[in-house]
């Protein structure tokens, strides 16, 4: 079994063999780690490409830009009106496929225009166990997933990120705001802002790993099991309910199953 240092060496070897890369960079744990590896392996031949859309909170954009600026990494920021893409607003079960195909299509065009040899993204081995239609777009377009190619799991990425001094090593996992909505329920910018404001509130109140899922005008809060008791505090609970109602939610509920990735996929029968 390879150590994480051996995996990192193999990762850098794969990246060097590509010659030059455009990294789909969101500022999250995985893409930051991949960008660091690419910079170590390729120097100026590693370029970060960050797609801005209404699915992407401003706090994430700011953190991504700060990382590139502080580390001298060339970053290209592209604006995408993702809700104008046919089918995405209706939030079908393959919404992630439609979105990723659009965004990676833009990144591939940037790479071609700049003479960059490959486009890479940060999916890891833990991403193979859930319903992820976006990975179909990655495969169809020929985008590489070097963290999967080297067998990196999330825990290993976090540990090596800590050793490398990356600020994201203990950053909570994040998924785009569209993943908060029930499939088949229309997504619009106002409702995306409602979710973003609700999650920003919970972050300010000290909840780190959480989700606010949307069912019509009902907000379903997911928290790790160890934090469920904290939200029962009368003052804190009242503050959350009051604020979320101001943001536009009619009902505010707590999911007793707790935080889990991909909970909106639980209603799907995946063949």
Beta strands, then each sheet from edge to edge (+ up, - down):
strand 1: 21-24
strand 2: 46-52
strand 3: 75-79
strand 4: 118-120
strand 5: 210-215
strand 6: 218-223
strand 7: 251-254
sheet 1: 3+ 2+ 1+ 4+
sheet 2: 5+ 6- 7-
end
